[in-house]
Amino acid sequence: MRTNSLLLGAACLSFCACAVAEPGPLPARPHVQVPKEVTSVPAEGLVGIWSCRELNPFPDQAPVLTRLELAPDGRLKRERMMLMEEEAPRELDLVIVLEGRWQVDSDRIIASGIQGSARPALGGEADEAPSSMDDVLDAFARQAEEVPLEIFQLSTDELVMRENDPEAPFLDCARVPVSDRSALPPSC
């Protein structure tokens, strides 16, 4: 259990560094121009598993990987992992897991009933988070419900979107083919 507490603490530090950082300007997220190609999206075009990377991460930020699963029955699972130093998960890296429901409203993915949990990036089940992590998980769940994902581009195999916030990163997502799903890593 001590290891799990350390893991959850590391996630808090990695995802919430700005909350404890010294006051001062944050580095600017690089500007990227993504043309808006859709105004309405059919829900069935989004169903599946998507593997995503940020197109415009903050400078010197570790990569944030996102795995988004949109089920045809309206279930949603969004896993986010920030790699602390390497290109592959390490012992203290965590995956923040958000699960709930989804629906499409025009060109936006709207989430509801979101619950947050965390699990080790190297595999394992979501763990009962210590109470010190509750606020962090609640903040991620609340943001997922309050800030829809705006879709900019959608094809059979690619999805480009961002939270409906001009300061948010664009996510470039590739559909995970059905044949490759058995080979998915235990994390993002």
C-alpha positions in Angstrom: 0.0 0.0 0.0 2.9 2.4 0.7 4.1 1.9 -2.9 0.6 2.8 -4.2 0.5 5.9 -2.0 3.9 6.9 -3.5 2.6 6.3 -7.0 -0.5 8.4 -6.4 1.6 11.1 -4.9 3.8 11.1 -7.9 0.8 11.5 -10.2 -0.4 14.4 -8.2 3.0 16.1 -8.6 3.2 15.3 -12.3 -0.3 16.5 -13.1 -0.6 19.3 -10.7 2.9 20.8 -10.6 1.5 24.3 -11.3 -0.5 24.2 -8.1 2.7 24.0 -6.0 5.1 25.7 -8.2 6.7 29.0 -7.4 4.6 32.0 -8.6 5.6 33.3 -12.0 4.6 33.0 -15.6 4.1 29.5 -17.0 5.8 28.6 -20.3 3.5 29.2 -23.2 2.1 26.3 -25.0 3.3 26.4 -28.7 0.7 27.6 -31.1 -0.4 25.1 -33.7 -2.9 25.7 -36.4 -5.4 22.9 -36.9 -8.0 23.6 -39.5 -11.6 23.0 -38.4 -12.9 20.4 -40.9 -16.1 19.2 -39.2 -19.2 20.9 -37.8 -21.2 17.8 -37.0 -20.0 14.3 -36.2 -21.9 11.0 -36.2 -21.4 9.1 -32.9 -20.8 5.8 -34.7 -17.7 7.5 -36.4 -16.1 7.9 -33.0 -16.8 4.5 -31.5 -13.6 2.6 -30.9 -10.3 2.9 -29.1 -8.0 5.8 -29.9 -4.4 6.3 -29.0 -3.5 10.0 -28.7 -0.5 12.3 -28.3 -0.4 16.1 -27.8 0.4 18.0 -30.9 1.5 21.1 -28.9 2.8 20.1 -25.5 4.4 22.7 -23.2 8.1 23.1 -23.8 10.3 20.6 -21.8 7.2 18.7 -20.7 7.2 15.0 -20.5 5.0 13.3 -23.1 1.3 12.9 -22.1 -0.3 9.8 -23.6 -4.0 9.4 -23.8 -6.0 6.3 -24.5 -9.7 7.0 -25.3 -12.3 4.3 -25.5 -15.7 5.2 -26.8 -18.1 2.3 -26.6 -21.2 2.0 -28.8 -23.4 1.7 -25.6 -22.2 5.2 -24.4 -19.5 4.1 -22.0 -16.3 6.2 -22.0 -12.9 5.4 -20.6 -10.1 7.9 -20.8 -6.6 7.1 -19.5 -3.9 9.7 -19.3 -0.3 9.1 -18.5 2.6 11.5 -18.2 5.9 9.9 -18.6 8.2 11.4 -16.0 11.5 11.1 -17.8 11.6 8.4 -20.3 9.7 7.4 -23.4 8.5 4.2 -21.6 6.6 3.9 -18.3 8.6 3.6 -15.1 7.8 2.4 -11.6 6.5 5.7 -10.3 4.5 6.7 -13.4 0.7 6.7 -13.0 -2.3 6.5 -15.2 -5.2 8.7 -14.3 -8.4 6.8 -15.4 -11.7 8.6 -16.0 -14.8 6.5 -16.7 -18.4 7.5 -17.3 -20.7 8.1 -20.2 -20.4 10.0 -23.5 -22.6 11.4 -26.3 -22.1 13.7 -29.3 -23.5 17.2 -29.5 -22.8 18.5 -33.0 -19.0 18.5 -33.1 -18.3 17.9 -29.4 -18.0 14.9 -27.1 -19.9 15.5 -24.0 -19.0 13.4 -20.9 -21.2 12.7 -17.9 -21.2 10.6 -14.7 -17.3 10.7 -14.7 -15.5 8.9 -11.9 -11.7 9.2 -11.5 -9.2 6.6 -10.3 -5.4 6.0 -10.7 -3.3 2.9 -11.4 0.4 2.1 -11.9 1.6 2.7 -15.4 3.4 -0.6 -15.5 0.2 -2.5 -15.1 -2.3 -3.4 -12.4 -5.7 -2.5 -11.4 -7.0 0.9 -10.4 -6.4 1.3 -6.7 -8.3 2.8 -3.9 -6.7 6.2 -3.9 -5.6 7.7 -0.6 -7.7 10.6 0.5 -4.9 13.0 -0.4 -5.5 12.2 -4.0 -9.3 12.6 -3.9 -9.2 16.3 -4.8 -7.0 15.7 -7.8 -9.2 12.9 -9.1 -12.3 15.0 -8.5 -10.8 17.9 -10.4 -10.1 15.7 -13.4 -13.6 14.2 -13.3 -15.2 17.6 -13.0 -13.2 19.1 -15.8 -14.1 16.1 -18.1 -17.8 16.8 -17.4 -17.6 20.6 -17.7 -15.3 21.0 -20.7 -16.4 19.1 -23.8 -13.9 17.8 -26.3 -14.2 19.8 -29.6 -13.6 17.7 -32.7 -11.6 19.5 -35.4 -10.9 16.6 -37.8 -12.3 13.0 -38.1 -11.5 10.3 -40.6 -11.8 6.5 -40.4 -8.4 6.3 -38.7 -7.6 9.8 -37.3 -9.2 12.1 -34.8 -7.9 15.6 -33.9 -9.6 17.3 -31.0 -9.0 19.4 -27.9 -10.9 20.5 -24.9 -13.2 23.4 -25.7 -10.5 25.8 -24.4 -8.1 27.7 -26.6 -5.3 27.1 -24.1 -5.7 23.3 -24.2 -3.5 21.0 -26.2 -4.6 19.5 -29.4 -4.8 15.7 -29.3 -3.9 13.8 -32.5 -5.4 10.3 -32.2 -5.0 7.2 -34.2 -7.7 4.5 -34.2 -6.4 1.3 -32.7 -7.3 -1.5 -35.2 -9.3 -4.4 -33.8 -6.5 -6.7 -34.7 -4.0 -4.7 -32.6 -6.2 -4.5 -29.4 -4.9 -7.7 -27.9 -1.4 -6.2 -28.0 -2.3 -3.0 -26.2 0.0 -2.3 -23.3 -1.5 -2.3 -19.8 -1.4 1.5 -19.8 -1.9 4.2 -22.4 
